Amino acid sequence: MRPSELRTQLGLRRLRHECEPSEQVVSVSAARPVRASSLVVRVNIAKLLLLAALAPASSVGIAQRSTALVGAEHAGSWVPVIGTLGSVSAILGTLALGWIADGGPADTRRRWTVVLSGAIAGIVGLVCMAIAPRLWMLAVGWMIAQFGCSGAMASTRALLAQALPKQRRRGATAMVVLSYLGVFIPSLILLALPGAIWISSIGFALLAAALPAFILRPHERPRSGPDVTAEGAVRATVAGSRPDPTADSPRLLSWPMILAIAFLSNISETVYFVYHPLDIAARLGGAWTDATTRISTLVLVASLLGLLLTAAWFLCAPAILAHPKALIVSAGILLGVSTAGRGVVDSIPAIVVLSLIHGAGTAACTTALFTTALDRAPVLRAGRSLGIYSAAGALGTLLGPLAGLAVLHATSASGDYRPLFLATALGPLLWVALVLVAMLRRPEGSGVGWRRRPGSTPGR
């Protein structure tokens, strides 16, 4: 081998392992430049619209159509069945469309095309639900809507993975907040216009399709200025490399750990919020009154306040998210203590305070875990990686109510939900133990990371 060729190969190898985050080499196509700030804003708006499209149908639309089709006496048994079918379809959608989004080079146009296709599928499903003359058509429509919209959300996460670390952290925090606003905004519309269930749902779906259609319009010219997404960080072509050197950092959790925590956290959160109003009703005597509604809402507002305050803190200081293990451990402790406290205390003011802490823990866990998943996801396989991440969370949401029923039957605590909350606290404490063990096995200051000498073995 000639000396010049040897120097070239050694230089390329050194570039792979020692380049700065903004210079990490990846294999991409010639996508048009997109500023990271614009990409993050567009992705979060798309996610908000997709969630807002599903919220009215999920909260009241299925129950309303089921009652109209089979009567109130039979609707109660069909609503959970249709909801379960939709959850299974959502899991399949995140996996399938996430895989399709990675079917070519890391091109933003391809992933926006997947978002557009998913939104169109959501429109078709919601229209089928609104005009369904039979119960099976209502179920099929909900499955199509969940498949399309959930898959489109997986593609928006893949788009967010293409931004550089600082933009990703801010974008991940904003996405967590907007996820709750995507449910809150349609609820306000339905409070003002109770008969606008399907109009609002389909309207948001149309807006969700209009955004990627606007982005993909053929006459749009490339923006001037530097491209600061992961695609614009290319200096050479190395197939399969990650968009960000922090993806190999020892401060990040492994993919199995990320998926396990996503699964456990969604189980715990679903159990907490599904059985929360029943617990409040039981504490106030069992009958559902206006006082029950007010106190139950107050507790939820306290949780939302804790979530928003914590998210605002992350937005103002995104550098905190550079230490995800410590954040996830802290969040698990907050969630474990607040959930277990719900099973011990009796006074309503104490429950409100615990709910505030629970909201803060939920925001910290969700944001830190999502940011870690974005950092771990290779840019060329971000769609399928984040699709699996979304599917793990959706599976936890699907199994959460069933796990709660199993605990209630095992404890034989009819009308008393305190044992259920005590058992639910074990989930956060379990992942705290798992992360602490991982931190002890490979501490963050051990020097094992992405910055290693050429030819050495990764310290994993």
N, C-alpha and C positions, 0 to 999 in steps of 0.2 A: 504494500500500500504506500502510495506517495505521501511524503510529509504534509503536503497541503491538504490532501484528503483526510489524513488523520486529524489534523488541526480542525478541519470543518466538522467532523463527527464529534470530536470532543467539545467543540463549541456548542453544537446543537444539544448535546447531552447536558451540558452545564446550564443551558438556557431552560431546559425542561424543569430543572430542579431548583434553580436559584433565581428565577425571574421574580419581579415584584408582582403583587396582585393585579395591578392594572396592565401587566404585560404577559399574563399567563397565556400560553399557546393553546389554541383549540382549533378543531376542524370545523369550519363553518362555510356556508355559501355566501355569495355576494349579496347579502341582504342590504336593503336601503338603510341609511343611518337613522337612528331614533335616539333622541336624548333620553337619558335614564329617568329624569324627572317626568317627562311626558309619558314614558312607558309605564311608570308606577301609577300615575294618575289614571291613565286609561284602564289599566288592569283592575284597579280598585273600583272604578265606576262600573265596569262590566260585572264584577263579582257582586256588587250591591244590587244591580238590576236583576241578575239571575236569581238571587235569593228572594228578592221582592216578588218575582214572578211566581215562585213556589209557595210563598208564605200564605196568601189568602186561601189557596186550594187546600193546603195542608191543615190550616187551623180550623176553618169552618166549611170550606167548599165540599170536601168529601162527605162530611156529615150531612150537609144540606141536600146534596144530590141523592145520597143513600136514603134519607128519610122520604124524599119525594118519590123515589122509585119503589121502595119496598115497605114503607111505613116506619113509624118510630119504634114499634115493638121489635122489628127485625134489624133495624139499622145498627143498633148497638153491637151486634155480633159481626156485622160485615165491615164496619169502619176499621177495626184493628187489622182485619185480614188484608184489606186493600192497602192500608198503611205499611204492613209488613212486606207485601209484594213490591211496593214502591221503594222501600229501603233496599231490598235485594237488587232491584233494577238499578238503583243509584250506585251500589257497589260495582256492578258490572259496567256501568257507564264510565265511572272514574278509571277503571282498569282499561277498558277498550279504547276510549277516546284519548286517554293519556298515552297509550301505545301508538295510536295513529299519529298523534302530535310529534312523535319521535321517528316517524317513518322516513325521514330525510335529514338533511343537514339542519343545524340549529338556526332556523330561519323564522323570524317573527311573523312573516306573512303566513307561513304554513300553520302556525299555532293560532293565529287570529282566524284563519279559515276554519279550523276545528271549533273555535268558539262560536263562529257564525253558524256552522252546521248544527252544533248542539242546541243553540238558541232556536233555530228553525224547528228542530225536533220537539223542543219544549212547547212552541206555539201550536204545533199539530196535536200534541197530547192534551194540552189545555182546552183547545177547541173541541176535541172529542169528549172530554169530560163535561163541558158546558152543555152539549147537545145530546149526551148519551141517553138513548131510549131504554137501555138495558144495563143491569148492574155489571155484567162482564165487560161491557164497553167502557164503563167508568173506570174499572180496574185497569184495563189495557191502556186507556188514556193516561192514567196516573203513572203507569210504568214507563210509557214513552216519554212523558214530561220529566220524570226523575232521571231516566237514562240520559236524555239530551242535556238538561241543565246541569246535572252533577258532573257529567263528562266535560262540559264546557268550563266549569269551575276548575277542574283538574288542569285544563290547558292554561287557564289564567295563572295558576300557581307556577306552571312551567315557564310562562313568560316572565314572571317576577324573578325566577331563578337566573335570568339572563342579565339582570342588573348587577352592579358591583356591590360589595358588602355593605357599604354605608346606606345606599339606596334600598337594598334588600331589607335591612333592619327597619328602616322607617316604613317601607311598604308593607312589611309583615305586620307591624303594629297597627297601621291604618286598616289593613284587611281584617284584623280581629275586631276592631271597633265597628267597621262597616258591616260585618257579619250580623251583629246585633241590630244595627240600624236597618238592615235589610228586612228584618222581621218587625221592627218597631214602626217604621213608616207606613207599611200596608195596614197595620193594626189601627193607626190613627185614621186612615182613610175609611176603614170599615166602621169605625165608631161614628164618623160623620155621615157615611153613606152605606148603611147596612146592606142594601140591595145590590151593591156594586162589586160583588165577590169576583165574578168571572171577568167583568170589564176591567177591573184593576189588575187582575192576574195576567190576562192576555195583553193588556196595555204595557205592563212592565216587561213581558217577554218580547213584545215588538221593539221596545226601546233597547233591550239587550241584544237583539239581532241588528238593530240599526247602527249601533256603535261599531262593531267590527266591519259591517258593510261600508261605513264611512271611511274607516281606516284603510280598507282594502280597495277603495275606489281607484280605477286604473289611471286617472289623470292626476293623482297626487304626486307632486314632485318631491324628491328627497330634500330634507331640511339641511340648511347650511350649518356649519359648525362641527365640532368634533363629535364622534360617536363614542359615548362613554358607557355603552352596554358591554356585556361580555363579548359580543361579536366584534365590537370595535377594538378589542384589546389584542388583536391578532398580530403577531410578528412573524410567525412561521406556521406551518401546518403539521400538527402531530395528531393523528387520528386517535380519538377516544380519551384525550386528556381532559381534566376538569377545568371549569371556568375560573376557579378561585383556589389558590394554594391553601387557603384555610380549610379546604375540604379534607386535607390529610392531617390537620392539627389535632394533637392529643386532647385539646380542650373540648372537642366535639364528641358527642355520643356516637356509638356505632349504630348502623341501620337497624339491627334487631332490637336494640334498646329503644330507639326512637319509636318503632312500630309498637313495641310492648307498652310504652308509656302512653302513646296515642290511644291505644285500645283501652287501657285501664282508666285513663282520665275521662274518656267519653262514657264509659260505664258509670263511673262515679257521678259525673255531672248529670247524666240522664236520670239516674235514680234520685238524685237530690231534687231536681226540679219537677219530676213527674209526681213524686209523693209529697212534695212540699205543701200544696194546698190541702191535701187530705190530712196531713199532720196538723196544720193550723185549725182545720175544722174539728178534728178530734180534741184538740186542746181547749176549744171553745164550747164543747158540749156535744158535738157530733152533727148538729143541724147546720145547714148552710144558710147563713143570714147575710144581711148587708155588712155587718161588722166583720164577718169572715172574709168577705170580698175585700174590704178596705185593708184589713191587717195583712192578708195574703199579698195584696198589691204593694203595701208598704215594705214588706220584707223583700220582694222582688226589686223594688226601686232602690233599696239599700244595696243589694247585690250589684245592680247595674251601676250605681254610683261608685262603688269600690272598683269595679272593672274600668270605668271611664277615667277615674283619677290615676289608676296605675298605668293605663295605656297612655295618658297624657304625659306622665313622667317618662315613659319610654320614648315618646316622640321628642321630648325636649332633651333627653340624654340617651341617644341610641347606643352610645359606647357601652352602656350597661349590658346590652345584649351580646357583647363580645365574650361574656362569661356564662354560657348557657347552663353548664352543670350546676354551678352555685345557684343560679336562678331557679332551675327546676327543683333542686333540693329545697330551697326556701319556699317555693310555691307548694310543694308537697306537704311541707310542715304546716303551712297556713291552711291548706285544704283539709288535712287530717285533723288538726285541732278544731277548726270551725265546724266540721261535720260531726266529729265526736261530741263537741260541746252541745250541738243541737239535740243529741240524744241524752243529755244530762240535765241541762237547765230547764226551768219551768216558766220563767217570766218572758213576756213578749219583748220588752226592751232589750233583754239579753240576746234573744234570737235575732233582733234587728242588727245588733252590733256584730254578732257572729256572721250574719249574712253579708255585711259590709266586708268583713275579713275574707269570706268565701269568694266574693267577687274579685277582690284584689289577687287572691291566689289563682283564680281561674284565668285572669288576664296574664299574670306572670307565666303560668305554665303554658298556656296556649301560644303566647307570643314567642317565648324562648324555644319551645319545641318546634314551632313552625319555622323560625329563623334557622335553627339547627338543620332541619330537613332541607331548607333551601341551600344552605352552605354545603351540605353533603351531596346534593343532587348533581351529577355530572351534566353539563350543559347539553350534551348530545343525547342524554337519556333522562332529562328532567321530567318529561311528560309521564313516562311509565313509573319513574321513581316516586314522584309526588302523587301519581294515581294510586299506587300501592299505599302510600301514607294516608291518603284520603279514605281509601277502602278500609284500612285498619280502624280509623276513627268512626266510620259509618257502621262497621260491624259492632263496635262497642255501643253505639247509639241503639242499634237494633236489639242487642242482647241485654241492655240495661234494665228495661222493665221486666223482662223475664227473670233476671237475676234478683230483682227486688221481690218478685212474687215468690221465688224459691226461698229467700230469707224469711219472708213473712210466714210461709207455711212451716218452715223449720223451727221458727221460734214460737209458733202458735199464738202470736201477739195480735189478736183481733182488736182493731180499733186503737192500738198503741203502736206508733211508728218509731218510738225511741230505739228499740233494738235494731231496726233497719238502718238508722243513721249511724249507730255505733259500728255495725258491720261494714257500712259503706266507707267509713274512715280508714279501713284496712287497705283499700286500694292505693290512695296517695302514700300511705306509710310504706307500702310494699315497694313502690318505685323509688322512694327516698333511700331505702336500704340498698336497692340494686345500683343506684347511681353512686352512692357512697362507696360501695365495694369496688365499682369501676374506677373511682377516683383514687382509692388506696392502691389498687393494682398498677395504675399508671398515672401518677400525679401530673398536674399540668406543668409543673416546673421541671419535669424530668429531662427535658431537652429532646424528647422524641417527637418529631413533627414532620412537617412537609419539607423543611429546609434540611436536606441531608446531602451527603457527598455522593457524587456520581458513582454508580455501581454498588452502593451499599444496600442492605436489605431494609425495607420499611419497618419501623418499630411498632408493629401492630400485634 
